[in-house]
Amino acid sequence: MLLERIQEALAQDARQRQAQADTSLVLSRYAHLTPREQEVMALVIAGKSNKEI
């Protein structure tokens, strides 16, 4: 039972670390976009179509 709890905690920690790494990667890539690319990305996220953009 204790071993199971430890394994669950380690698995949760691994998931959290991976999520943090993924977030850092996305933020890093976003920072390298041009202002226009950032604008287009925001419009795509807002649900705008290519024609609207």
Secondary structure, 3 states (H helix, E strand, C coil): CHHHHHHHHHHHHHHHHHHHHHHHHHHHHHHCCCHHHHHHHHHHHCCCCCCCC
